[in-house]
Amino acid sequence: MDHDAVLALFDRQTREGARADSPGARVERVEGVVRQVGAGHDWNGVLWSDLDGTTAAAAIAAQVEYFTALGREFEWKLYAHDRPGDLAGRLLSAGFTSGPTETLMVAELKDLPPGGGLPDGVRLLPVTDAAGVDLVVDVHEQAFGTDGGRLRERLLRQLSGAPDTFSAVVAMAGEAPVSAARMELVPGTLFAGLWGGGTVREWRGRGVYRALVAHRARIAAAHGCRFLQVDASDESRPILRRLGFASLSTTTPYLYEP
C-alpha cells in the first residue's frame, strides 16, 4: 500500500468531500473549511481545512463566531499532516481544548487475514432495532466508562433515517453483551470507518475484538469498499497493526465550548 497516496485519497474522499454522517445534519464548504452542522445532539465541527499562515487566524475566528451564534459546542478534527504546521497552537490560543490523540490506521481489505473464530459460547448479534442499540450502549458504558446517551440517540436516528449508512454488531456471551462495534459506510467513497470497538474488561484478550474487525471487513467488502479506516486508541493500535493496518497520521480533537 502506498501510504502517501492512500492518505491523500482518504483526505479527498472522506474529509474534503465529506457527506453528513447523520440524518438532519449538513456539510458546508466555506472559505477553505469543510464543516458539519447539525442539531445539538449531532456531531458539529470542522472536518477538513486548506489554510496557511495568512488565512488560518481568520478561518478559526469565523468558525468560532459561526458555531457560537448557533449555541453549539464544536470540534476541530485536526490531523498531524494538516497545515499550517502551527494550527494546533493557534486553536489552543483561540480557546480550544485538546482531547486525546489517536492514530489514523488504514488497511486494504484484500490484505487482511481471515478472521479468527469467536470464543466458545459467544455469538454475534447484528443491531437492527432499539433493543440492539441498548446493548451497544451497555457495552460502550462498561468498556469506556462514559455516558452513552448521545450514542444511543445517534444510532436510533440512523436506524430510522439512514439504515444503509452504518452497521453495528454486538458479541453476546449467553444473554450478556461483552463487546460491540459499528461501521460507517459512506456512499461514493472507497473507505469504511470502524468506530466504537469496545470489549468489557473481563473478556479482553480472547479474540473478540479481532472477530468484530473481521465481521465488519466482510460487510465492507460486500458494499464495494476497498479500505478500512480506524482512529485507533493506544489499546487497539497493537491489535490492528498485527492485523495489517498501517499508521498514516494522527488525529486530535480540539473542542470549543461557547
N, C-alpha and C positions, 0 to 999 in steps of 0.2 A: 504494500500500500504506500503510495506517495503521500507522505504526511502533509506537506505544504499544499498540494493540490486538493486533498480532501478537506483540509481546514478552510481553504478558500471557497470550496463548494458548500461546505456547511454554513459559512457566513452568508453566502449569496442566497442560498435557498431558505434557510431557517431563521435568519436574523434580518438581513436587508429585505428579503422577500417574505417576511413573516405574515402569517394569517392569524386571525383572532383564535385564541385557544379555548373559548367558552361561548355559549350562546349569549347574545346580547352585548358582548364586548366588540370593539372595533380597533383596527390598526390604522394609525395615521402617520403620514410622512411629511415632516415639516423641517426645513432649514437644516439639513444634514442629520436629522434624527428620525428614527423609526420607533414609535411608542405604541403601547396598547392602553386603551382607555375603556373602563367598564364601570360597573356598579361597585359599591364599597366592598362586596364580598368577592369580586373578581380580582385577578392579578392586574395591578396597574403599574406601568413602568416603561423604561427605555430598554429596548431590545438590541439596538444597533445604532452606531453613530459614525459619521465620517467627518471628523473635526481635526483642527490643527491648533497651533499656539495662538493664532489670531481669531479663531472662531469659537473656541471651547468655552470661554467665560460667558459670552452672550448666550450660547446654547444652554448651558447649565442654568443660568438665571431665568431663561424663558421657560424651561421645564418646571422649575420650582414655582414660578408665578402661575403657570397653567394649572398644575395639579392642586396648588394651594387654593386657587379660585374655585375648584371643584370640591374642596374639602376632602381630598384624597391623600392618604399616605401613598408613597410610590417607591419603587425600586429602580435603581440604575444598574442593570446587569452588565458588569464590566468584565471583559476578558483581558488576559495579560498581554495579548498582542494588539489591543486597541490603541489608537493614537488620539492625542499626543501622549508621549510617554509619561507625562506627569498628570494624567487625567485623574488618577486615584487621589492624589494630593489636592487637586482642585475641588473634587467632590467633598472631601473632608473639610476643606476650608469654607465651602458653601453651606455647611451644616449637616451633611450626610454622616451616617454612622455605618461602619463596615461590618458585615457578617462573616461567617466562616468561609474560607476559601475552599473550593472543590476543584477537582481535576476533570477537565473535559477529556473523556475517553471515547474512542470510536473503534468499532470493529466492522470488517466487511463480512456479511453473512456467510459467504461461501467459504471463508477461512475459519469459521467457528467449529470447534469439535462437537461431536454428537453429545446430546445432553445425557447427563448421568441420571440414574434412577432415583426415585424417592425412597426415603427410609420406610421400613415396614410399618404398615398402619397409617400412612399418610397418603392423602388423595388431593387432587387439585379440583377446586370448585370455581368455575367461571362466574363472574359477577354480572347478573342480569336484572337485579331488582334491588329494592331498598334494603331488604334483609342482607343481601350480599354486601352492599355498601356499609352497613353497620359492622359487618365482620372485618372489612378492610380498616375501618376507623378504629375498631378494637385493637387490632394488631399495631396500627400506627401509634396509638397512645401508649401501648405497652413497650414497643420497641424503641421509640424515640423520646418518650416522656413528655410529649407536648399535646396540647388540646387539638382534637381532630374535628372540631365543629366546622371550620372553614372548608376542610377537605370534604366532609360529608355534603355540605351544600353544593360544592363544585361537582362532585361525582353524580349527585342526584340530578343536577341541571344537565350534565352531559348525557345521562341515561335517557332523559325525557326529550332533550332537544337536539342532540348530535351523537347518537349511539355509535355511529360508524367511525368516529374520530378517536376512539380510545378503546383499550381492552384492559380489564382488571381481573385478577385471579387471586384466590385465597388457598393456602395449603392448610388442610384440615387434618388433625390427629384425632380421630374419633369425631366428637362434636365440638372440639376446641380449635379455634383458629390459631395457627402457630407462625404463619408467615403470609405476607401479602405483597403484591406489586402491581403496577399498572404500566401501560404503554400508551403514548400519544402517537396517533397516526395522522400525518398532515398530507392531504391530497396534493399531488403535484410536486412532491419532493421525494428524494431517494433515501431520506432518513426517517427512522422511527426512534422516538425518545423513550428510554426506560426511566421510570420515576418511582419513588416511594418504596423501593425494595427494602423490606424490614422483616426481621425474624425475632420472635420473643427470645429472651436470653437463654432459657434452658434448652432451646432447640438449635442454637447456633453451632456451627462446625459439623453439621451432619449432612451437608449437601443440599439442603432445601433451597437456599438462595441460588445455587447453580442450576437447580432444576427449574426454577422460575425464570431464569435468564433463557434457558433453552426453550421453554414453553413459549415465551414471547417472541423468540427468534423465529420459531416456526410460523407464528401468526404473521409476523412482519414479512417473511418471505412470500407467504400466500397473498399478501397485499401488494407485492411488487417492489418492496423496499430493497435497497442494496446495502445500507449501513444501519447499525445500531449505535446510538449515542447515549452517553450517561454523564451526568455531573456527579462524579464519584467522591464519596467521603473517604477519609483515611481508612475506615474499616473495610469498605468494599473494594478499594483500589487494588490491593494484592490479589483478591479473588478474580477480578476482571482481567488483570494482567495475565494471570495463569490461563485464562480462557482465550487469550489472544487479542484483547483490547489494547490499543496504543494510546498513550497520553499525547494530546495535541496542543493543549494550552491549559490554563487555569481560569476559573471564573469566580468572581467575588460579588456578592450583593451589597450595594450601597443604598441604604434606606433613608428616606426623608419623611419626617412627620411634620405636617403643617403646625 
